[in-house]
Amino acid sequence: MDPATLIGFAVSIVALFVFMTMEGVAPTALIFLPAIVLVVIATFGAAAASQTLDDLKKVGSWFKMAVLPAKVPPPTEQIQTLVSLAEKARKEGLLALEAQVKEIQDPFLKRGLQMGIDGTDPEELRTVLESEIAAKKAEDKVAAKFMNAMGGYAPTIGILGCIVGLMNVMGNLDNPATLGPMVSAAFIATLWGVMAANFWFLPMGAKILRVSELQAAQMELLVEGITEIQAGTSPRAVRLKLTSLVPPSALAKEAA
């Protein structure tokens, strides 16, 4: 799991536990299986109903994107790769990159360079690569919307659980000794709904959008590098232009 995501989840839960303890409520009260089953499964089902079957096949990858570390290489590493390619292309021509392209692991960079080597018109090359970036951002937005949908449904489903619990309470009014625990159990479903939405699902949706932004920025950096290499720009100019596209904080972090 991404350390930042894990820390965020942990801090939220610990804060809730501390609050419950200070209020005189045992944190173990949260362990109420009927409420957990209702909120988690029904929330997923409600969100799934708003997607297509093809979308649901990607749910596993969406959850991975939400909780695992972002797969974004350091910008300085990408810049160095592009500058090295620019040096070779400047000295020996674009065709000299043919062998190196086969060794590149990044599929986006590999496709872009191959298009440049094949003599694709610069404007067309940029259009194709930028369209690919737009398509990826649109797909990531669907993933984020799914998580946000779960965050929207969870509190309401928790209230449904509370209503069902209160119906049970109303059916046992002739036994006052059991009413207190039954009312408490009814409200736990609401607590789980609000907690799941605000501690997990909504933050996971925001995390997906943030990862998408970082990956899109990386791809845009590669587009600029590829087009400059194709144009025969000097390695020094390539480095200066690409460095100008990177946030100063990222450059300072790499330099430290």
FENWORA-V511386 format. One record per helix or strand. SS is the DSSP state (helix for helix, strand for strand). FROM is the first residue (numbers start at 1). LEN is the number of residues. If there is no record, write none. Layout:
SS,FROM,LEN
SS,FROM,LEN
//
This chain:
helix,3,20
helix,27,4
helix,33,16
helix,53,4
helix,59,9
helix,75,18
helix,94,8
helix,107,11
helix,122,49
helix,176,56
helix,235,10
helix,248,8
//
